[in-house]
């Protein structure tokens, strides 16, 4: 049994990463969150390059948000990462929750990215 919540998250992350890898044609959409911010990145694991990023730490993303920690902020990050990916010519992606459970902010970001045109 995991000793802490983070140990359980890391265990889920290791299990997930055995199956999920990003390629140039289908990069990995990785989500990270902290108590104060949420981050999303499209990563090409074959080259080790980050293709597109969005987070609530970026001024253009956080502009107009009352809070950078809530579901509204996650939706904004998902929408912007989807728009930036489309502008870069990226459509299909594989989804990496980074060991986080799929609910709340993670699910809101994923749905907003789908609505913005990403396919996963």
N, C-alpha and C positions, 0 to 999 in steps of 0.2 A: 504494500500500500504506500502511496505517496506521502511524504512527510509534510508537505505544504501545498498550497494551491499552485504555487509556481512550479514545484516539482511535478505535479500532475499535468500542468500545461506543457512543460518540457517533454514529458513522456508522450503526450498526444502529438506534439510537434515532431518528435523523432519518428513516430509511427507514420505520420502523414507524409513526411519528406522522403520516406522510402519509396512511396508510390508517385509522388508529384515532383516533376521537374519542368522548368520552363525551357523552351527552345526559341529560336529566332521567329519561327512561324506562329508559335503559340506560347507567349511568355507567361510567367507565373505572376499572378496578382497576389502579393503578400500584404497582409494587414497587420499592423501593430497598434497597440493602444497603451496609453498610460492613464493615470488618474486625471491628467490635465489636457491631453492631446490625443488625436488619432491620426495615423499615418497610413498611406497606401503607396505601393511601388510596383511597377511592372519590371520584372527581372528576367534577363536571358541567361539561364544557368550555363548554357554551353560555352558562352564567351565570358561569363562573369560580369556582365554589364547591366546597369540599371538604365532602363529605357525612358520611363516616365515616373514622376512622383507627384504626390499631392499630400498636404498635411495642414492641420489647423495652425501650425507654426508659421505658415506662409501668410504674409499680410493680405494678399489678394483673395485668399481662400477665407480667412477669418473676418474679413470686412463685412460688417453688418450683422454678425452673429452676436446674440446676447451672451452666449456661453460657448466655449470651445470644447466642452466635455460631453455634451448631450447628443441625443439622436439627431437633432437638426444639424449639428456640426458634422456628424458622420454622413448624413445624406449629402451635404454640400461637398465633402471630400470625395464621395463616390461619384457624384455628378461631374466634378472637375477632372478627376482621374479618367473618367470615361471620355470626356470631351478631348482631353489632351492625347489620349490613346488613339482616338479616331483621327485626330489631326496628324499623328505620327504614322497612320496607316495600319493600326493594329485593331483587329476585330475579335478573333477567338483568343481566350486566355484560359489558363488553369487556375483554380482558386486555392489559395493557401491561407488558412485562418491563423497560421502561426501557433497552433495549439489552443487557440481561444475557442470557446464554445460559440456555436452559431445561434446567437440570439441578441437582442438589444442593438447596441451600436454596430456590431459586426454585421448583423443581418440587414440593418438599415443601409449601411455602406454598400453591401453587395447588391441590394435591390436597386439603389440609385445608380450604380455602375451598369447594371443590366438595362435600366431605363435609358441610360445615356448611349447605349449601343454596344457595350461589350457582351460577348457571348461566352457563357460558362454554365 
